[in-house]
Amino acid sequence: MESFRAYPNYQAAFDDYASLLASNPRYRAALGVGGDAQAFAKALASGGYASDPGYAGKLAGLVAQLRRTPR
């Protein structure tokens, strides 16, 4: 169980997220999966990143939706 964190800007939040994934062995399987959003999401969930049992599916679904959205 972790506390929520507050950041002064998006860059600081992304930097902290990347640092967490790179430094915590629980998320090692999520690193290096390339563009496979489903594998990334499953690895995060397996490492205990989120308490929602549907987290991996929701994250992978969101990525799929964003990839279909024209820019």
N, C-alpha and C positions, 0 to 999 in steps of 0.2 A: 504494500500500500504506500503510494507516494503522495506527497502534497502537490497541489496545483502550483504552477509557476507563472510568474508574470514577466513580460519582456518589454523593453522600451520600443522595439520595432520587430518587423518580420525577420530581418536578417539575424538578429540575436536569437530568435526562436528556432530558426532553421539550423543555425550553427550549434545550438545546444542539442537539438534532436539528432543531428549527424554525429556529434560527439558521444551521445548516449549509445547510439547503435554501434559505433566503432569501438567503444571502450568496454561494453558489457558483453561477456561471453554468452549470455542467454540469447542474444540476438545475432550471433555469428552466422547462423544459417540464412539470415535475411540479406547478408552482404554478398554481393557477387552473383545475384540471380538475374542480372541484366534487366531487360525490359519486361520480365514476366511478373506482372502485378499480382497475379494470384499466388505464385510461389512466395513472393515477398510478404504478402499479407498473411499467408498461412504460417510462415516462419516467425513473423512478429507475434502472432497469436500463440503459437507453440512455445515461444519464449516467455509468455506471460505478460505481453505488453498491455493488453486490455482485458477488463473483466467481463465484457460482453461476449457470450459464446458465439454470437453471430458476427463478430468484428471482422474476421477475414473475408467473409462473403460480402459484407457491406462495403469494405474498402475496395475489394476487387471490382465490385459492381460500380462504384463511383468512378474508378479509373476507366472502366470500359465506357461509361457514359461520357466522361470528359473527352475520351479519344474520338467519340462519334460526333462531338459538337464542333461545328465549323468555327473557325477563328477569323 
